[in-house]
Amino acid sequence: GSYTNTSNMLIGLAPQYTFKQEDLNLGIGFNGQLENNGKSNAHLYPKIDFSYSFADNSLKLYATFTGETVKNTFKTISAENPFIEPQILGLANTNNKKDFYAGLKGSLSNTMSFNLRAGYKDIANMPFYMGYSIGDIPQNNFIVNYDTFQVINAHLELCYQQSENLRIILSGDYNHYKVTTQQYAWYKPNESIGLSFVDNIDKFTIKGDVFFLSDREANPGFMFIMNAPTSVDLKPIVDVNIGVEYHYTKALSFFINLNNIVNSQYQIWYEYPV
């Protein structure tokens, strides 16, 4: 196959002034970036960080408003989706035009803490993955389509910490997506839930996690096949993993990890079952 050399340079400067007074922290600045990806573009984003502690420092109200340009390369794209087709991969940098979130975190007791957050992102050139066909023959790999993308996110995290031995974290996210030209926000779940724990017992470390992802829409890319579906609903994912590590010395340890121990059958990418 033939490949094309590309040049993609990104230079950034992010000065910020921080003001602190008792329980109040306020940072004001900007994030300036110069992008050269075939043509030159300059981006300027505000950068505002705010936090305020109260209730004897057991609660903290916080908010951040910023933006940035993220460089996309074959390495970053293939790290997310290893089944990408490199010969027809068009690279464009992702422009996070607006990134705002605000939340409240703190302690419920000596062992329980929480983090409740809501956020909004407005993104240009968000990469989405779709299958493709040559004629009527599916190629079973993926190409990238870019789209304007907005997401509203709600996040809740509960943490139980017993001294330094036992730590349990329960987290959940709800996302509402809006895309401009795509039929769906491909491969993006609306809901996700995770439960993880780490327990240190003498020389043993036991860890495990359970995670759930709601169903996701996949674009099979059957553009030239009569009566072929334009989208496929991938069923929800439930996965359970556990691991044990034995610390023989400070420099030597032995471990075993068991992944997907319930033998859950699912697809992260369409037509690629785990």
Disulfide bonds with the S-S distance in Angstrom:
none
